[in-house]
Structure formats: C-alpha cells, structure tokens
Amino acid sequence: MTDYREYITIEAGKRSGKACIRGMRITVHDVLSYLAAGMSHEEIIADFPQLTQNDILACLAYAADAEKKYIIAAA
C-alpha cells in the first residue's frame, strides 16, 4: 500500500469537508461503514466500480492513522 494521502482528499466544499476518495463524493466513512456492515472489498467495488482495491486500503490506513491520534485523558 502506498501512502493513503495519495488517495484521500479533503475539500471544504465537498461533502462538508469530510475525507473523500480521490476527489469523488464517496467518503472514507461511507467505505468504512460498508466494511463494518460486512461487505467484502469485492462487493463494494461491484456497487461502486469507480473504486479500486487501493482506495479501500487507503480508507483503512486513514482510519488507522486517525485512531492512533486519539488521547484518553486520565479520570
């Protein structure tokens, strides 16, 4: 997998500034939701033929990178 930043774009006027795939209107959240619902990569690509395997992997890499930035405050 190459750097997810080659696949994930954020534009203020598109989908309210959410992270999208290659400037399309498909968000990282959309793809992650499909995966969480149990769809396979192949099923997602069949439903959205403009997506590639690398697009899906970039969404996962983006989410992993975002998750590691969370800090939990001690109570």
Buried (B, 14 or more C-beta within 10 A) or exposed (E): EEEBEEBBEEEEEBBEEEBBBBEBEBBBBBBBEBBEEEBEBEEBBEEBEEBBEBBBBBBBBBBEEEEEEEEEEEE
